[in-house]
């Protein structure tokens, strides 16, 4: 015989079993569990799906060729984003994307990243939110630092904000308006 348990009950148990170091991430959802085990709702904003994983690349043409020719993926055209100091290309994976980043200009944050990581590597992850302005206000109140005080327009022509990796488990997190 099978026993059916409500999904919400399983989710609450799973969240309670997480170590305290994961607390900032669980607070981003509408429902979270307090230290006393109570379920609390937060209707401020909602964390969505993974939009993309961004990879800094030293040779954009070589990377485009790899994903297009070797891997057989659909690859977008090159887009210049001067406000962010990058050239960007998206590799469509169906359920998400890879963003290839290459420096645009001397002050590019990607140029600095590539100085430390000559072969390139994962730069950041991007997660969609239903309200980037509410998210940044809520997260800064929870001592999560934003790299830019106000969202900027990103590669998808939507507002984005980057969260400091030291406040996000060592990962640079980009939040993008859904």
Secondary structure, 3 states (H helix, E strand, C coil): CCCCCCHHHHHHHHHHCCCHHHHHHHCCCCEEECCCCCEEECCCCCEEEEEEEEEECCCHHHHHHHHHHHCCCEECCCEEECCCCEEEEEEECCCCEEEEEEECCCCCHHHHHHHHCCCCEEEEEEEEECCHHHHHHHHHHCCCCECCCCCEECCCCCEEEEECHHHCCCCCEEEEEC
